[in-house]
Amino acid sequence: MPLGPFLLRFPSRIGPDQLPWLQRFFEMLPREHRYLLELRHPAFFPRSDALEDLAGKFALGAVTLDSHALHAGPAHHPEVAGALHEKPNLPVSPSVRANLACVRLVLHPDWREPQRGLPRGQRRHVAYRSTEGCGSPHCGRWVPAGPY
């Protein structure tokens, strides 16, 4: 079985000013693999044309980070306190790029059924996560059955 796409996840300090650096980085990646790109800088939301052009040039798939459930729950939960600053509460705009998409749904330990999704008919890679992984195995039941 071939490897799935590699996740290229960058911290929120990587913003529009670093697009030339990102381009040089992407140019060094082996072309025989597929990649998903996750950026967390607020300037990329809503989607920026410059980023979309760069991602299109290298056929990078889209990652949608949805941490709203994490931020909506009680912040005093011991497993949540450390995660809040690492998982920004960004606007959620599911998108598909290069026929490849990934939703990173970060849940609060007291999570409820997710209400968002990507359009059907697209290839999906879904990563469910709650703080410290608690509850993650149970999240799979909310993923619609394939084919995607």
C-alpha positions in Angstrom: 0.0 0.0 0.0 1.5 3.4 -0.9 2.0 6.1 1.7 -0.8 8.6 2.1 0.0 12.3 1.9 2.6 13.9 4.1 1.3 16.7 6.4 3.3 19.9 6.3 2.1 21.8 9.3 3.6 25.2 10.1 3.2 27.4 13.2 1.3 30.6 13.3 4.6 32.7 13.1 4.8 31.6 9.4 2.8 34.2 7.6 2.6 36.0 4.3 6.0 37.5 4.6 7.5 34.0 4.6 5.9 32.9 1.3 9.2 33.2 -0.6 10.8 30.9 2.1 7.9 28.5 1.8 8.4 28.4 -2.0 12.1 27.5 -1.6 11.1 24.8 0.9 8.4 23.3 -1.4 10.9 23.2 -4.3 13.1 20.9 -2.3 10.3 18.3 -1.6 10.5 15.1 -3.6 7.9 15.2 -6.4 6.9 11.6 -6.1 4.9 12.2 -2.9 1.7 14.1 -2.1 1.5 16.8 0.5 -1.1 18.5 2.7 -0.4 22.1 3.8 -1.5 23.5 7.1 -0.8 27.1 7.9 -2.1 28.8 11.1 -1.2 32.5 10.6 -4.5 34.5 10.8 -3.6 36.5 7.6 -4.3 33.3 5.6 -7.9 33.4 6.7 -10.0 33.8 4.6 -7.8 32.1 2.0 -5.2 34.3 0.4 -4.7 34.3 -3.4 -0.9 34.3 -3.0 -1.1 31.2 -0.9 -3.5 29.5 -3.2 -1.3 30.2 -6.2 1.8 28.8 -4.4 -0.1 25.7 -3.2 -1.5 25.1 -6.7 2.0 25.3 -8.2 3.1 22.4 -6.0 -0.2 20.5 -5.9 -0.4 20.8 -2.2 -3.6 19.5 -0.6 -5.7 21.6 1.8 -5.8 21.2 5.6 -8.7 22.6 7.5 -8.0 23.0 11.2 -11.2 23.1 13.3 -10.5 23.7 16.9 -13.8 25.4 17.7 -15.0 22.5 19.9 -11.8 22.8 22.0 -12.2 26.5 22.5 -15.9 26.2 23.2 -15.5 23.9 26.1 -14.4 24.7 29.6 -10.9 26.2 29.6 -10.2 25.0 33.2 -10.2 21.3 32.1 -6.7 20.1 33.0 -6.0 18.6 29.5 -7.2 21.8 27.7 -5.2 24.5 29.4 -2.0 23.6 27.5 -3.7 23.0 24.2 -5.5 26.3 23.8 -2.4 28.3 22.8 -1.2 25.7 20.4 -4.5 25.3 18.5 -5.7 28.7 17.3 -9.4 29.4 17.0 -9.3 30.2 13.3 -12.2 30.6 10.8 -13.2 27.2 9.4 -13.5 27.2 5.6 -13.3 23.6 4.4 -11.6 23.4 1.0 -10.2 20.9 -1.5 -7.0 21.7 -3.3 -5.3 19.3 -5.7 -8.2 16.9 -5.2 -6.9 16.3 -1.7 -8.2 17.5 1.7 -7.7 16.9 5.3 -9.9 18.1 8.2 -8.0 18.3 11.6 -10.8 18.3 14.1 -9.4 19.1 17.5 -12.0 18.2 20.2 -12.5 19.2 23.8 -12.5 16.1 26.1 -16.3 16.8 26.6 -16.9 16.9 22.8 -20.2 16.5 21.0 -21.1 15.4 17.5 -19.2 17.5 14.9 -21.5 19.5 12.5 -19.1 20.4 9.7 -17.9 18.6 6.7 -16.4 18.7 3.2 -18.4 18.3 0.0 -19.0 14.7 -1.0 -17.1 13.3 -4.0 -13.7 14.5 -2.8 -10.9 12.4 -1.5 -10.6 13.0 2.2 -8.1 12.4 5.0 -9.6 13.1 8.4 -7.5 13.5 11.6 -9.6 13.6 14.7 -7.8 14.7 17.9 -8.8 15.7 21.4 -6.3 16.8 24.0 -4.0 13.9 24.9 -6.0 11.8 22.5 -8.9 11.2 24.9 -12.0 10.3 23.1 -10.3 10.2 19.7 -11.1 6.5 18.9 -14.8 7.2 19.4 -14.8 10.1 16.8 -14.6 7.8 13.8 -18.2 7.0 13.9 -19.0 10.5 12.8 -17.0 10.1 9.5 -19.4 9.2 6.7 -18.7 5.9 5.0 -16.8 6.0 1.7 -16.3 6.0 -1.1 -15.2 9.6 -1.0 
